[in-house]
Structure formats: structure tokens, C-alpha cells
Amino acid sequence: MKALKVIINHNKELICGIENGVLSFTTTYINRREKREDDDTFHYHLGALDIKLNSHIEWSDGGLDIGDKIFIEMIKCQKKELSKLKTIKKINKLKDKKAKEKYVVTLAKELGWTITKNQPNKATHRSRR
């Protein structure tokens, strides 16, 4: 399988891959201008969306500091070579649908839109038998 080999500061090595889905390594910097400089935050996350398992997978996440070095290499590996998973969270489709609906309602209000839910037309609606 295709995978990412991630090394942080020459000592923390992770090999992460999935057979069917999305694999990502992200870094984030948050600058809170109104606060002290030491409130700034660097963060990394190594995870995936596994379509076959219908799950979010996490191998590692944590803070970073000025001067930290991150090495990322795209590799091919066997499943047995993968690093141990930190978490696997099954996707709850009903909960996900409700979150999407809430998001759409929030955006509609922000944009001044009105949402109407269509009801099936009883004259043309056919039930399956």
C-alpha cells in the first residue's frame, strides 16, 4: 500500500497508510495577535479517512515548536509495517447528517435565505410494494 513515513525531530518515526481512502499530514499555526506571543500555537495531525472501514483514523497529533524538523516521505509498505493506531472512530452517518443539516441552516440564516422542506406530492408519490 502507499503510505507516509513521517519523522519529527530525527527521533519520532511513524509509518501510516490506508488501502482505500484519504491519508493526510497537516500542520497548523495559530497566531492570537491580541494575546501574548507565547500563546501562539504550532500543531500537527497525522490521520486518515478509511472508506472501507467507514472510519476516521488517527496515528498521532501534537504540538510543535520553533526549530522542529519534520521529514515526510511517500513510500510503499506492507500492512504489518504500519505504526500502531492511536484512535479509530467509526463514522455515524445519522449524526453526520444532522451536523450537515445544522450547518446548512446556520449558513442559510447567515445569508438571509429561507429553507423549505419539500414534501412528496401525494398524487404522484408511489410506495414500493
Secondary structure, DSSP 8 states (H G I E B T S, - for coil): -EEEEEEETTTEEEEEE-SSEEEEEEEEEE--TTS-GGG-EEEEEEEEEETTTTEEEEEEEEEE-TT--EEEEEEE--GGGS---SEEEE--HHHHHHHHHHHHHHHHHHHT---------TTT-----
